Amino acid sequence: MRRADRLFRITQELSAERYITAESLANRLEVSVRTIYRDIEALSASGIPIEAVTGRGYRLSKGFRVPPMMFNDDELTALMLGMRMVQGWCDSALAEAASSALDKVAAVVPEKLRPVLSREALLVPDFHIPSEVRSHVAGLRQAIAQQRKVEIAYCRRDGVHSDRVVWPLGLFYWGSVWTLAAWCELREAFRQFRVDRIESLEMPGGRYQRVSGRTLQDYLISVDGEVD
């Protein structure tokens, strides 16, 4: 790790409300305690207000804020790739949000790092996500956020069509398809639904309450939601 990156990491660690010892910093950054002492002195000499309390450690003075945007090459690559995944695999609203966020990052990173955000070697194809699926994902995201019941016309894996009223709990992307985890009123149990098999989706206005045994956490614990 470059010293400049290490110094920034130290300021991030010190920005928490609690004190942190030189030994803890040394363990996290994989350097010696002596190196941490020298870095703390360098930061203090540069004007960073660091409080030191014997037996407790260091922290930044209250009210001091570290500038938020300092990324290295790999961090920017991770951000860029993540944004492209959102643009390629999610609904249009999230895709636009990802583009806006990427523009904001590009506006504040140093000029020499901006080419990282336009690299073409890391591609995220979007042709396998039909527009209808994107639309359903957007509607289901809204339903999850607002705890709204959803009426769906669904084609089961055996080809049988059915109408369901479900409580949307979570959306999962498996690299090829989106699935919805939900409480199904018809089955009175957790179910997973492939979003690409949802033929129509309506939100009539009814809301569901958080009921013990029917939450996303309950679903994740049980892991017994069958795919219809």
Secondary structure, 3 states (H helix, E strand, C coil): CCHHHHHHHHHHHHCCCCCECHHHHHHHHCCCHHHHHHHHHHHHHCCCCEEEECCCEEEECCCCCCCCCCCCHHHHHHHHHHHHHHHHHCCHHHHHHHHHHHHHHHHHCCHHHHHHHHCCCCCCCCCCCCHHHHHHHHHHHHHHHHCECEEEEEECCCCCEEEEEEEEEEEEECCCCEEEEEEECCCCEEEEEEHHHEEEEECCCCECCCCCCCCHHHHHHHCCCEEC
